[in-house]
Every structure is written in structure tokens, then in C-alpha cells.
Amino acid sequence: MSDLVDIVIPASAQAAAEALGLKVSRSVTSGVRIRQIPREDAEIALECLRDWGFAARILETAAEGESASDRDLKPAA
């Protein structure tokens, strides 16, 4: 199975991402993302979006059974 990742983009980049043929997901809690695409495709899309002046980053997807919010939490000291 290929390595699947999400791309986090600003809302203003939605039209540009859709022009690349990517399916964009919008959520109040998680923001604007392109979900579950192969890493190679994500890296190409990321470069295209950056060339067009949009800040974007790759977010590793959660392991099975782990939610995205659990992944971002760190234990208290």
C-alpha cells in the first residue's frame, strides 16, 4: 500500500487545488485539506501550489485507530 498523506492549504488555495484535479475537503475544525493522496502526488501538488504563491504543507495521516486530534496532542509535563 502506498504512503497516504493529507495536504493542509489555506482557504484561498481551494480553487487552485481543484484546478489541479484534487478533491478538497473543508471543515470548521480541521480547515481546508486534500485528504488521503499518495505522497508522490502530494509533493507535486505542494510544489505547484507553492509556485502559485500558496502556503501548503504535508500532514502525515493518522495510523488506523488514531484520530488526527490524538496525533497532535502531546502529554503534559
PQR file with spaces between the fields and no chain letter, atoms N, CA, C, O and H, PARSE charges and radii, in Angstrom:
ATOM       1  N    MET     1       0.838   -1.172    0.000 -0.4000 1.5000
ATOM       2  CA   MET     1       0.000    0.000    0.000 -0.0000 2.0000
ATOM       3  C    MET     1       0.885    1.238    0.000  0.5500 1.7000
ATOM       4  O    MET     1       1.910    1.274    0.681 -0.5500 1.4000
ATOM       5  N    SER     2       0.493    2.244   -0.758 -0.4000 1.5000
ATOM       6  CA   SER     2       1.296    3.457   -0.835 -0.0000 2.0000
ATOM       7  C    SER     2       1.114    4.299    0.419  0.5500 1.7000
ATOM       8  O    SER     2       0.147    4.138    1.163 -0.5500 1.4000
ATOM       9  H    SER     2      -0.339    2.215   -1.312  0.4000 1.0000
ATOM      10  N    ASP     3       2.054    5.187    0.630 -0.4000 1.5000
ATOM      11  CA   ASP     3       2.052    6.089    1.776 -0.0000 2.0000
ATOM      12  C    ASP     3       1.062    7.213    1.494  0.5500 1.7000
ATOM      13  O    ASP     3       1.311    8.041    0.617 -0.5500 1.4000
ATOM      14  H    ASP     3       2.839    5.318    0.026  0.4000 1.0000
ATOM      15  N    LEU     4      -0.061    7.261    2.222 -0.4000 1.5000
ATOM      16  CA   LEU     4      -1.081    8.274    2.009 -0.0000 2.0000
ATOM      17  C    LEU     4      -0.907    9.413    3.005  0.5500 1.7000
ATOM      18  O    LEU     4      -0.636    9.189    4.185 -0.5500 1.4000
ATOM      19  H    LEU     4      -0.263    6.589    2.934  0.4000 1.0000
ATOM      20  N    VAL     5      -1.068   10.631    2.513 -0.4000 1.5000
ATOM      21  CA   VAL     5      -0.903   11.819    3.337 -0.0000 2.0000
ATOM      22  C    VAL     5      -2.045   12.797    3.050  0.5500 1.7000
ATOM      23  O    VAL     5      -2.798   12.626    2.092 -0.5500 1.4000
ATOM      24  H    VAL     5      -1.289   10.812    1.554  0.4000 1.0000
ATOM      25  N    ASP     6      -2.159   13.821    3.894 -0.4000 1.5000
ATOM      26  CA   ASP     6      -3.077   14.930    3.672 -0.0000 2.0000
ATOM      27  C    ASP     6      -2.240   16.163    3.368  0.5500 1.7000
ATOM      28  O    ASP     6      -1.091   16.264    3.799 -0.5500 1.4000
ATOM      29  H    ASP     6      -1.547   13.960    4.673  0.4000 1.0000
ATOM      30  N    ILE     7      -2.822   17.102    2.623 -0.4000 1.5000
ATOM      31  CA   ILE     7      -2.182   18.394    2.409 -0.0000 2.0000
ATOM      32  C    ILE     7      -3.065   19.441    3.063  0.5500 1.7000
ATOM      33  O    ILE     7      -4.272   19.481    2.823 -0.5500 1.4000
ATOM      34  H    ILE     7      -3.756   17.020    2.273  0.4000 1.0000
ATOM      35  N    VAL     8      -2.470   20.284    3.884 -0.4000 1.5000
ATOM      36  CA   VAL     8      -3.182   21.374    4.534 -0.0000 2.0000
ATOM      37  C    VAL     8      -2.925   22.639    3.723  0.5500 1.7000
ATOM      38  O    VAL     8      -1.777   23.001    3.464 -0.5500 1.4000
ATOM      39  H    VAL     8      -1.490   20.251    4.079  0.4000 1.0000
ATOM      40  N    ILE     9      -4.017   23.315    3.324 -0.4000 1.5000
ATOM      41  CA   ILE     9      -3.902   24.518    2.496 -0.0000 2.0000
ATOM      42  C    ILE     9      -4.777   25.629    3.066  0.5500 1.7000
ATOM      43  O    ILE     9      -5.722   25.353    3.805 -0.5500 1.4000
ATOM      44  H    ILE     9      -4.949   23.021    3.534  0.4000 1.0000
ATOM      45  N    PRO    10      -4.474   26.883    2.730 -0.5600 1.5000
ATOM      46  CA   PRO    10      -5.369   27.975    3.132  0.2800 2.0000
ATOM      47  C    PRO    10      -6.646   27.933    2.285  0.5500 1.7000
ATOM      48  O    PRO    10      -6.645   27.389    1.181 -0.5500 1.4000
ATOM      49  N    ALA    11      -7.720   28.504    2.802 -0.4000 1.5000
ATOM      50  CA   ALA    11      -8.996   28.508    2.088 -0.0000 2.0000
ATOM      51  C    ALA    11      -8.871   29.186    0.723  0.5500 1.7000
ATOM      52  O    ALA    11      -9.559   28.808   -0.225 -0.5500 1.4000
ATOM      53  H    ALA    11      -7.721   28.946    3.699  0.4000 1.0000
ATOM      54  N    SER    12      -8.004   30.171    0.626 -0.4000 1.5000
ATOM      55  CA   SER    12      -7.833   30.884   -0.646 -0.0000 2.0000
ATOM      56  C    SER    12      -7.204   30.006   -1.728  0.5500 1.7000
ATOM      57  O    SER    12      -7.250   30.356   -2.907 -0.5500 1.4000
ATOM      58  H    SER    12      -7.445   30.478    1.397  0.4000 1.0000
ATOM      59  N    ALA    13      -6.625   28.885   -1.347 -0.4000 1.5000
ATOM      60  CA   ALA    13      -5.984   27.993   -2.311 -0.0000 2.0000
ATOM      61  C    ALA    13      -6.918   26.893   -2.821  0.5500 1.7000
ATOM      62  O    ALA    13      -6.506   26.057   -3.625 -0.5500 1.4000
ATOM      63  H    ALA    13      -6.588   28.601   -0.389  0.4000 1.0000
ATOM      64  N    GLN    14      -8.165   26.888   -2.363 -0.4000 1.5000
ATOM      65  CA   GLN    14      -9.085   25.828   -2.753 -0.0000 2.0000
ATOM      66  C    GLN    14      -9.284   25.769   -4.260  0.5500 1.7000
ATOM      67  O    GLN    14      -9.222   24.687   -4.844 -0.5500 1.4000
ATOM      68  H    GLN    14      -8.500   27.567   -1.710  0.4000 1.0000
ATOM      69  N    ALA    15      -9.520   26.896   -4.894 -0.4000 1.5000
ATOM      70  CA   ALA    15      -9.745   26.902   -6.342 -0.0000 2.0000
ATOM      71  C    ALA    15      -8.510   26.409   -7.096  0.5500 1.7000
ATOM      72  O    ALA    15      -8.637   25.683   -8.082 -0.5500 1.4000
ATOM      73  H    ALA    15      -9.571   27.775   -4.420  0.4000 1.0000
ATOM      74  N    ALA    16      -7.326   26.793   -6.642 -0.4000 1.5000
ATOM      75  CA   ALA    16      -6.091   26.350   -7.291 -0.0000 2.0000
ATOM      76  C    ALA    16      -5.926   24.841   -7.155  0.5500 1.7000
ATOM      77  O    ALA    16      -5.531   24.172   -8.109 -0.5500 1.4000
ATOM      78  H    ALA    16      -7.223   27.383   -5.841  0.4000 1.0000
ATOM      79  N    ALA    17      -6.227   24.299   -5.975 -0.4000 1.5000
ATOM      80  CA   ALA    17      -6.112   22.859   -5.758 -0.0000 2.0000
ATOM      81  C    ALA    17      -7.117   22.104   -6.627  0.5500 1.7000
ATOM      82  O    ALA    17      -6.798   21.053   -7.184 -0.5500 1.4000
ATOM      83  H    ALA    17      -6.548   24.843   -5.199  0.4000 1.0000
ATOM      84  N    GLU    18      -8.328   22.644   -6.738 -0.4000 1.5000
ATOM      85  CA   GLU    18      -9.333   21.998   -7.571 -0.0000 2.0000
ATOM      86  C    GLU    18      -8.944   22.074   -9.047  0.5500 1.7000
ATOM      87  O    GLU    18      -9.277   21.176   -9.821 -0.5500 1.4000
ATOM      88  H    GLU    18      -8.586   23.497   -6.286  0.4000 1.0000
ATOM      89  N    ALA    19      -8.245   23.136   -9.442 -0.4000 1.5000
ATOM      90  CA   ALA    19      -7.767   23.253  -10.821 -0.0000 2.0000
ATOM      91  C    ALA    19      -6.731   22.176  -11.142  0.5500 1.7000
ATOM      92  O    ALA    19      -6.565   21.786  -12.298 -0.5500 1.4000
ATOM      93  H    ALA    19      -7.975   23.865   -8.814  0.4000 1.0000
ATOM      94  N    LEU    20      -6.044   21.706  -10.114 -0.4000 1.5000
ATOM      95  CA   LEU    20      -5.081   20.613  -10.288 -0.0000 2.0000
ATOM      96  C    LEU    20      -5.769   19.250  -10.316  0.5500 1.7000
ATOM      97  O    LEU    20      -5.121   18.224  -10.521 -0.5500 1.4000
ATOM      98  H    LEU    20      -6.180   22.023   -9.175  0.4000 1.0000
ATOM      99  N    GLY    21      -7.094   19.249  -10.106 -0.4000 1.5000
ATOM     100  CA   GLY    21      -7.848   18.000  -10.117 -0.0000 2.0000
ATOM     101  C    GLY    21      -7.927   17.326   -8.765  0.5500 1.7000
ATOM     102  O    GLY    21      -8.260   16.143   -8.683 -0.5500 1.4000
ATOM     103  H    GLY    21      -7.620   20.083   -9.939  0.4000 1.0000
ATOM     104  N    LEU    22      -7.628   18.051   -7.705 -0.4000 1.5000
ATOM     105  CA   LEU    22      -7.649   17.487   -6.363 -0.0000 2.0000
ATOM     106  C    LEU    22      -9.005   17.721   -5.707  0.5500 1.7000
ATOM     107  O    LEU    22      -9.636   18.756   -5.922 -0.5500 1.4000
ATOM     108  H    LEU    22      -7.358   19.012   -7.772  0.4000 1.0000
ATOM     109  N    LYS    23      -9.445   16.762   -4.913 -0.4000 1.5000
ATOM     110  CA   LYS    23     -10.703   16.897   -4.184 -0.0000 2.0000
ATOM     111  C    LYS    23     -10.405   17.549   -2.844  0.5500 1.7000
ATOM     112  O    LYS    23      -9.648   17.008   -2.037 -0.5500 1.4000
ATOM     113  H    LYS    23      -8.932   15.921   -4.739  0.4000 1.0000
ATOM     114  N    VAL    24     -10.997   18.704   -2.609 -0.4000 1.5000
ATOM     115  CA   VAL    24     -10.723   19.485   -1.409 -0.0000 2.0000
ATOM     116  C    VAL    24     -11.822   19.254   -0.388  0.5500 1.7000
ATOM     117  O    VAL    24     -13.004   19.222   -0.730 -0.5500 1.4000
ATOM     118  H    VAL    24     -11.612   19.144   -3.264  0.4000 1.0000
ATOM     119  N    SER    25     -11.421   19.094    0.874 -0.4000 1.5000
ATOM     120  CA   SER    25     -12.341   18.899    1.985 -0.0000 2.0000
ATOM     121  C    SER    25     -12.245   20.110    2.907  0.5500 1.7000
ATOM     122  O    SER    25     -11.151   20.496    3.319 -0.5500 1.4000
ATOM     123  H    SER    25     -10.461   19.120    1.151  0.4000 1.0000
ATOM     124  N    ARG    26     -13.405   20.714    3.235 -0.4000 1.5000
ATOM     125  CA   ARG    26     -13.431   21.877    4.135 -0.0000 2.0000
ATOM     126  C    ARG    26     -14.138   21.484    5.418  0.5500 1.7000
ATOM     127  O    ARG    26     -15.172   20.815    5.390 -0.5500 1.4000
ATOM     128  H    ARG    26     -14.294   20.400    2.901  0.4000 1.0000
ATOM     129  N    SER    27     -13.574   21.904    6.546 -0.4000 1.5000
ATOM     130  CA   SER    27     -14.163   21.632    7.847 -0.0000 2.0000
ATOM     131  C    SER    27     -13.869   22.799    8.776  0.5500 1.7000
ATOM     132  O    SER    27     -12.804   23.411    8.702 -0.5500 1.4000
ATOM     133  H    SER    27     -12.735   22.447    6.569  0.4000 1.0000
ATOM     134  N    VAL    28     -14.816   23.100    9.644 -0.4000 1.5000
ATOM     135  CA   VAL    28     -14.616   24.175   10.608 -0.0000 2.0000
ATOM     136  C    VAL    28     -13.491   23.807   11.575  0.5500 1.7000
ATOM     137  O    VAL    28     -12.713   24.673   11.975 -0.5500 1.4000
ATOM     138  H    VAL    28     -15.682   22.602    9.704  0.4000 1.0000
ATOM     139  N    THR    29     -13.400   22.546   11.948 -0.4000 1.5000
ATOM     140  CA   THR    29     -12.402   22.132   12.938 -0.0000 2.0000
ATOM     141  C    THR    29     -11.027   21.840   12.360  0.5500 1.7000
ATOM     142  O    THR    29     -10.015   22.140   12.992 -0.5500 1.4000
ATOM     143  H    THR    29     -14.032   21.842   11.623  0.4000 1.0000
ATOM     144  N    SER    30     -10.977   21.257   11.166 -0.4000 1.5000
ATOM     145  CA   SER    30      -9.668   20.878   10.622 -0.0000 2.0000
ATOM     146  C    SER    30      -9.205   21.779    9.485  0.5500 1.7000
ATOM     147  O    SER    30      -8.080   21.625    9.009 -0.5500 1.4000
ATOM     148  H    SER    30     -11.800   21.013   10.652  0.4000 1.0000
ATOM     149  N    GLY    31     -10.033   22.710    9.037 -0.4000 1.5000
ATOM     150  CA   GLY    31      -9.632   23.622    7.975 -0.0000 2.0000
ATOM     151  C    GLY    31      -9.792   23.008    6.596  0.5500 1.7000
ATOM     152  O    GLY    31     -10.607   22.107    6.394 -0.5500 1.4000
ATOM     153  H    GLY    31     -10.947   22.835    9.423  0.4000 1.0000
ATOM     154  N    VAL    32      -9.008   23.501    5.651 -0.4000 1.5000
ATOM     155  CA   VAL    32      -9.097   23.052    4.261 -0.0000 2.0000
ATOM     156  C    VAL    32      -7.973   22.051    4.014  0.5500 1.7000
ATOM     157  O    VAL    32      -6.800   22.344    4.243 -0.5500 1.4000
ATOM     158  H    VAL    32      -8.346   24.232    5.814  0.4000 1.0000
ATOM     159  N    ARG    33      -8.354   20.866    3.544 -0.4000 1.5000
ATOM     160  CA   ARG    33      -7.376   19.798    3.319 -0.0000 2.0000
ATOM     161  C    ARG    33      -7.680   19.026    2.061  0.5500 1.7000
ATOM     162  O    ARG    33      -8.820   18.953    1.601 -0.5500 1.4000
ATOM     163  H    ARG    33      -9.307   20.628    3.358  0.4000 1.0000
ATOM     164  N    ILE    34      -6.632   18.457    1.523 -0.4000 1.5000
ATOM     165  CA   ILE    34      -6.741   17.458    0.469 -0.0000 2.0000
ATOM     166  C    ILE    34      -6.379   16.160    1.170  0.5500 1.7000
ATOM     167  O    ILE    34      -5.260   16.004    1.659 -0.5500 1.4000
ATOM     168  H    ILE    34      -5.707   18.516    1.896  0.4000 1.0000
ATOM     169  N    ARG    35      -7.310   15.243    1.221 -0.4000 1.5000
ATOM     170  CA   ARG    35      -7.144   14.068    2.072 -0.0000 2.0000
ATOM     171  C    ARG    35      -6.764   12.801    1.307  0.5500 1.7000
ATOM     172  O    ARG    35      -7.200   12.559    0.182 -0.5500 1.4000
ATOM     173  H    ARG    35      -8.219   15.369    0.824  0.4000 1.0000
ATOM     174  N    GLN    36      -5.927   12.004    1.980 -0.4000 1.5000
ATOM     175  CA   GLN    36      -5.609   10.641    1.562 -0.0000 2.0000
ATOM     176  C    GLN    36      -5.147   10.525    0.112  0.5500 1.7000
ATOM     177  O    GLN    36      -5.761    9.821   -0.690 -0.5500 1.4000
ATOM     178  H    GLN    36      -5.572   12.200    2.894  0.4000 1.0000
ATOM     179  N    ILE    37      -4.055   11.225   -0.217 -0.4000 1.5000
ATOM     180  CA   ILE    37      -3.483   11.071   -1.549 -0.0000 2.0000
ATOM     181  C    ILE    37      -2.072   10.508   -1.410  0.5500 1.7000
ATOM     182  O    ILE    37      -1.431   10.703   -0.377 -0.5500 1.4000
ATOM     183  H    ILE    37      -3.556   11.796    0.434  0.4000 1.0000
ATOM     184  N    PRO    38      -1.582    9.817   -2.429 -0.5600 1.5000
ATOM     185  CA   PRO    38      -0.230    9.261   -2.355  0.2800 2.0000
ATOM     186  C    PRO    38       0.815   10.373   -2.174  0.5500 1.7000
ATOM     187  O    PRO    38       0.662   11.478   -2.694 -0.5500 1.4000
ATOM     188  N    ARG    39       1.861   10.060   -1.437 -0.4000 1.5000
ATOM     189  CA   ARG    39       2.893   11.048   -1.114 -0.0000 2.0000
ATOM     190  C    ARG    39       3.497   11.679   -2.372  0.5500 1.7000
ATOM     191  O    ARG    39       3.727   12.888   -2.400 -0.5500 1.4000
ATOM     192  H    ARG    39       1.986    9.163   -1.014  0.4000 1.0000
ATOM     193  N    GLU    40       3.756   10.880   -3.411 -0.4000 1.5000
ATOM     194  CA   GLU    40       4.360   11.430   -4.628 -0.0000 2.0000
ATOM     195  C    GLU    40       3.463   12.501   -5.246  0.5500 1.7000
ATOM     196  O    GLU    40       3.937   13.561   -5.656 -0.5500 1.4000
ATOM     197  H    GLU    40       3.569    9.898   -3.388  0.4000 1.0000
ATOM     198  N    ASP    41       2.157   12.212   -5.309 -0.4000 1.5000
ATOM     199  CA   ASP    41       1.205   13.182   -5.850 -0.0000 2.0000
ATOM     200  C    ASP    41       1.128   14.420   -4.958  0.5500 1.7000
ATOM     201  O    ASP    41       1.010   15.541   -5.453 -0.5500 1.4000
ATOM     202  H    ASP    41       1.772   11.351   -4.976  0.4000 1.0000
ATOM     203  N    ALA    42       1.193   14.216   -3.651 -0.4000 1.5000
ATOM     204  CA   ALA    42       1.133   15.337   -2.703 -0.0000 2.0000
ATOM     205  C    ALA    42       2.334   16.262   -2.876  0.5500 1.7000
ATOM     206  O    ALA    42       2.193   17.483   -2.820 -0.5500 1.4000
ATOM     207  H    ALA    42       1.289   13.306   -3.249  0.4000 1.0000
ATOM     208  N    GLU    43       3.505   15.686   -3.085 -0.4000 1.5000
ATOM     209  CA   GLU    43       4.701   16.514   -3.248 -0.0000 2.0000
ATOM     210  C    GLU    43       4.633   17.345   -4.525  0.5500 1.7000
ATOM     211  O    GLU    43       5.065   18.497   -4.543 -0.5500 1.4000
ATOM     212  H    GLU    43       3.619   14.693   -3.130  0.4000 1.0000
ATOM     213  N    ILE    44       4.093   16.763   -5.591 -0.4000 1.5000
ATOM     214  CA   ILE    44       3.936   17.507   -6.840 -0.0000 2.0000
ATOM     215  C    ILE    44       2.913   18.627   -6.658  0.5500 1.7000
ATOM     216  O    ILE    44       3.155   19.762   -7.068 -0.5500 1.4000
ATOM     217  H    ILE    44       3.742   15.827   -5.577  0.4000 1.0000
ATOM     218  N    ALA    45       1.773   18.310   -6.045 -0.4000 1.5000
ATOM     219  CA   ALA    45       0.739   19.321   -5.803 -0.0000 2.0000
ATOM     220  C    ALA    45       1.260   20.437   -4.909  0.5500 1.7000
ATOM     221  O    ALA    45       0.952   21.609   -5.126 -0.5500 1.4000
ATOM     222  H    ALA    45       1.577   17.387   -5.713  0.4000 1.0000
ATOM     223  N    LEU    46       2.044   20.075   -3.912 -0.4000 1.5000
ATOM     224  CA   LEU    46       2.610   21.061   -2.990 -0.0000 2.0000
ATOM     225  C    LEU    46       3.506   22.047   -3.738  0.5500 1.7000
ATOM     226  O    LEU    46       3.428   23.253   -3.508 -0.5500 1.4000
ATOM     227  H    LEU    46       2.294   19.123   -3.735  0.4000 1.0000
ATOM     228  N    GLU    47       4.343   21.545   -4.620 -0.4000 1.5000
ATOM     229  CA   GLU    47       5.221   22.420   -5.404 -0.0000 2.0000
ATOM     230  C    GLU    47       4.417   23.342   -6.316  0.5500 1.7000
ATOM     231  O    GLU    47       4.739   24.523   -6.445 -0.5500 1.4000
ATOM     232  H    GLU    47       4.406   20.564   -4.807  0.4000 1.0000
ATOM     233  N    CYS    48       3.377   22.810   -6.946 -0.4000 1.5000
ATOM     234  CA   CYS    48       2.534   23.638   -7.817 -0.0000 2.0000
ATOM     235  C    CYS    48       1.858   24.745   -7.012  0.5500 1.7000
ATOM     236  O    CYS    48       1.848   25.903   -7.430 -0.5500 1.4000
ATOM     237  H    CYS    48       3.116   21.851   -6.842  0.4000 1.0000
ATOM     238  N    LEU    49       1.296   24.392   -5.864 -0.4000 1.5000
ATOM     239  CA   LEU    49       0.626   25.402   -5.032 -0.0000 2.0000
ATOM     240  C    LEU    49       1.611   26.449   -4.534  0.5500 1.7000
ATOM     241  O    LEU    49       1.283   27.635   -4.484 -0.5500 1.4000
ATOM     242  H    LEU    49       1.305   23.451   -5.524  0.4000 1.0000
ATOM     243  N    ARG    50       2.807   26.027   -4.167 -0.4000 1.5000
ATOM     244  CA   ARG    50       3.823   26.997   -3.716 -0.0000 2.0000
ATOM     245  C    ARG    50       4.275   27.895   -4.860  0.5500 1.7000
ATOM     246  O    ARG    50       4.518   29.083   -4.650 -0.5500 1.4000
ATOM     247  H    ARG    50       3.073   25.064   -4.208  0.4000 1.0000
ATOM     248  N    ASP    51       4.392   27.340   -6.077 -0.4000 1.5000
ATOM     249  CA   ASP    51       4.748   28.160   -7.237 -0.0000 2.0000
ATOM     250  C    ASP    51       3.698   29.232   -7.495  0.5500 1.7000
ATOM     251  O    ASP    51       4.020   30.321   -7.971 -0.5500 1.4000
ATOM     252  H    ASP    51       4.194   26.375   -6.247  0.4000 1.0000
ATOM     253  N    TRP    52       2.438   28.922   -7.180 -0.4000 1.5000
ATOM     254  CA   TRP    52       1.345   29.872   -7.362 -0.0000 2.0000
ATOM     255  C    TRP    52       1.201   30.821   -6.176  0.5500 1.7000
ATOM     256  O    TRP    52       0.297   31.657   -6.160 -0.5500 1.4000
ATOM     257  H    TRP    52       2.176   28.037   -6.794  0.4000 1.0000
ATOM     258  N    GLY    53       2.081   30.699   -5.183 -0.4000 1.5000
ATOM     259  CA   GLY    53       2.094   31.629   -4.063 -0.0000 2.0000
ATOM     260  C    GLY    53       1.277   31.221   -2.855  0.5500 1.7000
ATOM     261  O    GLY    53       1.018   32.047   -1.979 -0.5500 1.4000
ATOM     262  H    GLY    53       2.815   30.020   -5.196  0.4000 1.0000
ATOM     263  N    PHE    54       0.862   29.956   -2.789 -0.4000 1.5000
ATOM     264  CA   PHE    54       0.081   29.490   -1.644 -0.0000 2.0000
ATOM     265  C    PHE    54       0.959   28.700   -0.683  0.5500 1.7000
ATOM     266  O    PHE    54       1.768   27.868   -1.094 -0.5500 1.4000
ATOM     267  H    PHE    54       1.072   29.285   -3.500  0.4000 1.0000
ATOM     268  N    ALA    55       0.782   28.975    0.599 -0.4000 1.5000
ATOM     269  CA   ALA    55       1.478   28.197    1.624 -0.0000 2.0000
ATOM     270  C    ALA    55       0.721   26.883    1.800  0.5500 1.7000
ATOM     271  O    ALA    55      -0.498   26.886    1.976 -0.5500 1.4000
ATOM     272  H    ALA    55       0.124   29.651    0.933  0.4000 1.0000
ATOM     273  N    ALA    56       1.424   25.783    1.754 -0.4000 1.5000
ATOM     274  CA   ALA    56       0.804   24.474    1.919 -0.0000 2.0000
ATOM     275  C    ALA    56       1.815   23.552    2.580  0.5500 1.7000
ATOM     276  O    ALA    56       3.024   23.751    2.471 -0.5500 1.4000
ATOM     277  H    ALA    56       2.414   25.781    1.610  0.4000 1.0000
ATOM     278  N    ARG    57       1.297   22.535    3.272 -0.4000 1.5000
ATOM     279  CA   ARG    57       2.209   21.577    3.893 -0.0000 2.0000
ATOM     280  C    ARG    57       1.592   20.189    3.904  0.5500 1.7000
ATOM     281  O    ARG    57       0.372   20.027    3.873 -0.5500 1.4000
ATOM     282  H    ARG    57       0.314   22.373    3.361  0.4000 1.0000
ATOM     283  N    ILE    58       2.459   19.202    3.948 -0.4000 1.5000
ATOM     284  CA   ILE    58       2.018   17.814    4.011 -0.0000 2.0000
ATOM     285  C    ILE    58       1.830   17.438    5.467  0.5500 1.7000
ATOM     286  O    ILE    58       2.672   17.736    6.314 -0.5500 1.4000
ATOM     287  H    ILE    58       3.450   19.334    3.973  0.4000 1.0000
ATOM     288  N    LEU    59       0.713   16.780    5.747 -0.4000 1.5000
ATOM     289  CA   LEU    59       0.406   16.292    7.079 -0.0000 2.0000
ATOM     290  C    LEU    59       0.292   14.777    6.996  0.5500 1.7000
ATOM     291  O    LEU    59      -0.526   14.250    6.243 -0.5500 1.4000
ATOM     292  H    LEU    59       0.030   16.538    5.059  0.4000 1.0000
ATOM     293  N    GLU    60       1.106   14.087    7.764 -0.4000 1.5000
ATOM     294  CA   GLU    60       1.037   12.630    7.765 -0.0000 2.0000
ATOM     295  C    GLU    60      -0.340   12.205    8.251  0.5500 1.7000
ATOM     296  O    GLU    60      -0.872   12.801    9.187 -0.5500 1.4000
ATOM     297  H    GLU    60       1.770   14.515    8.377  0.4000 1.0000
ATOM     298  N    THR    61      -0.927   11.187    7.633 -0.4000 1.5000
ATOM     299  CA   THR    61      -2.240   10.722    8.072 -0.0000 2.0000
ATOM     300  C    THR    61      -2.097    9.874    9.319  0.5500 1.7000
ATOM     301  O    THR    61      -1.044    9.292    9.579 -0.5500 1.4000
ATOM     302  H    THR    61      -0.495   10.702    6.872  0.4000 1.0000
ATOM     303  N    ALA    62      -3.163    9.815   10.078 -0.4000 1.5000
ATOM     304  CA   ALA    62      -3.167    9.057   11.330 -0.0000 2.0000
ATOM     305  C    ALA    62      -3.105    7.564   11.046  0.5500 1.7000
ATOM     306  O    ALA    62      -3.620    7.085   10.036 -0.5500 1.4000
ATOM     307  H    ALA    62      -4.019   10.287    9.866  0.4000 1.0000
ATOM     308  N    ALA    63      -2.470    6.848   11.947 -0.4000 1.5000
ATOM     309  CA   ALA    63      -2.466    5.398   11.853 -0.0000 2.0000
ATOM     310  C    ALA    63      -3.883    4.904   12.129  0.5500 1.7000
ATOM     311  O    ALA    63      -4.685    5.619   12.731 -0.5500 1.4000
ATOM     312  H    ALA    63      -2.051    7.238   12.768  0.4000 1.0000
ATOM     313  N    GLU    64      -4.191    3.688   11.693 -0.4000 1.5000
ATOM     314  CA   GLU    64      -5.535    3.167   11.923 -0.0000 2.0000
ATOM     315  C    GLU    64      -5.857    3.173   13.404  0.5500 1.7000
ATOM     316  O    GLU    64      -5.043    2.756   14.227 -0.5500 1.4000
ATOM     317  H    GLU    64      -3.539    3.107   11.204  0.4000 1.0000
ATOM     318  N    GLY    65      -7.052    3.649   13.742 -0.4000 1.5000
ATOM     319  CA   GLY    65      -7.482    3.687   15.131 -0.0000 2.0000
ATOM     320  C    GLY    65      -7.043    4.934   15.865  0.5500 1.7000
ATOM     321  O    GLY    65      -7.415    5.122   17.023 -0.5500 1.4000
ATOM     322  H    GLY    65      -7.714    3.988   13.074  0.4000 1.0000
ATOM     323  N    GLU    66      -6.272    5.785   15.235 -0.4000 1.5000
ATOM     324  CA   GLU    66      -5.791    7.012   15.862 -0.0000 2.0000
ATOM     325  C    GLU    66      -6.399    8.185   15.119  0.5500 1.7000
ATOM     326  O    GLU    66      -6.302    8.271   13.895 -0.5500 1.4000
ATOM     327  H    GLU    66      -5.970    5.632   14.294  0.4000 1.0000
ATOM     328  N    SER    67      -7.026    9.089   15.861 -0.4000 1.5000
ATOM     329  CA   SER    67      -7.618   10.249   15.200 -0.0000 2.0000
ATOM     330  C    SER    67      -6.556   11.320   15.002  0.5500 1.7000
ATOM     331  O    SER    67      -5.513   11.299   15.657 -0.5500 1.4000
ATOM     332  H    SER    67      -7.105    9.019   16.855  0.4000 1.0000
ATOM     333  N    ALA    68      -6.821   12.251   14.101 -0.4000 1.5000
ATOM     334  CA   ALA    68      -5.867   13.327   13.827 -0.0000 2.0000
ATOM     335  C    ALA    68      -5.636   14.174   15.063  0.5500 1.7000
ATOM     336  O    ALA    68      -4.518   14.638   15.290 -0.5500 1.4000
ATOM     337  H    ALA    68      -7.668   12.268   13.569  0.4000 1.0000
ATOM     338  N    SER    69      -6.676   14.386   15.874 -0.4000 1.5000
ATOM     339  CA   SER    69      -6.507   15.204   17.081 -0.0000 2.0000
ATOM     340  C    SER    69      -5.625   14.486   18.100  0.5500 1.7000
ATOM     341  O    SER    69      -4.870   15.141   18.819 -0.5500 1.4000
ATOM     342  H    SER    69      -7.584   14.009   15.691  0.4000 1.0000
ATOM     343  N    ASP    70      -5.701   13.157   18.179 -0.4000 1.5000
ATOM     344  CA   ASP    70      -4.839   12.407   19.092 -0.0000 2.0000
ATOM     345  C    ASP    70      -3.379   12.528   18.687  0.5500 1.7000
ATOM     346  O    ASP    70      -2.498   12.590   19.545 -0.5500 1.4000
ATOM     347  H    ASP    70      -6.314   12.625   17.595  0.4000 1.0000
ATOM     348  N    ARG    71      -3.119   12.561   17.396 -0.4000 1.5000
ATOM     349  CA   ARG    71      -1.755   12.627   16.886 -0.0000 2.0000
ATOM     350  C    ARG    71      -1.112   13.957   17.247  0.5500 1.7000
ATOM     351  O    ARG    71       0.088   14.010   17.519 -0.5500 1.4000
ATOM     352  H    ARG    71      -3.834   12.511   16.699  0.4000 1.0000
ATOM     353  N    ASP    72      -1.895   15.032   17.252 -0.4000 1.5000
ATOM     354  CA   ASP    72      -1.352   16.359   17.515 -0.0000 2.0000
ATOM     355  C    ASP    72      -1.189   16.658   18.994  0.5500 1.7000
ATOM     356  O    ASP    72      -0.493   17.606   19.357 -0.5500 1.4000
ATOM     357  H    ASP    72      -2.869   14.989   17.031  0.4000 1.0000
ATOM     358  N    LEU    73      -1.822   15.863   19.861 -0.4000 1.5000
ATOM     359  CA   LEU    73      -1.725   16.106   21.295 -0.0000 2.0000
ATOM     360  C    LEU    73      -0.402   15.597   21.847  0.5500 1.7000
ATOM     361  O    LEU    73       0.101   14.557   21.424 -0.5500 1.4000
ATOM     362  H    LEU    73      -2.388   15.093   19.566  0.4000 1.0000
ATOM     363  N    LYS    74       0.152   16.336   22.790 -0.4000 1.5000
ATOM     364  CA   LYS    74       1.379   15.916   23.448 -0.0000 2.0000
ATOM     365  C    LYS    74       1.076   15.735   24.929  0.5500 1.7000
ATOM     366  O    LYS    74       0.278   16.486   25.489 -0.5500 1.4000
ATOM     367  H    LYS    74      -0.256   17.182   23.134  0.4000 1.0000
ATOM     368  N    PRO    75       1.701   14.748   25.575 -0.5600 1.5000
ATOM     369  CA   PRO    75       1.438   14.536   27.008  0.2800 2.0000
ATOM     370  C    PRO    75       1.912   15.728   27.835  0.5500 1.7000
ATOM     371  O    PRO    75       2.905   16.381   27.516 -0.5500 1.4000
ATOM     372  N    ALA    76       1.170   15.987   28.903 -0.4000 1.5000
ATOM     373  CA   ALA    76       1.540   17.077   29.815 -0.0000 2.0000
ATOM     374  C    ALA    76       2.812   16.715   30.568  0.5500 1.7000
ATOM     375  O    ALA    76       3.062   15.547   30.865 -0.5500 1.4000
ATOM     376  H    ALA    76       0.363   15.457   29.162  0.4000 1.0000
ATOM     377  N    ALA    77       3.600   17.722   30.869 -0.4000 1.5000
ATOM     378  CA   ALA    77       4.878   17.500   31.565 -0.0000 2.0000
ATOM     379  C    ALA    77       4.659   17.303   33.047  0.5500 1.7000
ATOM     380  O    ALA    77       5.619   17.104   33.792 -0.5500 1.4000
ATOM     381  H    ALA    77       3.397   18.671   30.629  0.4000 1.0000
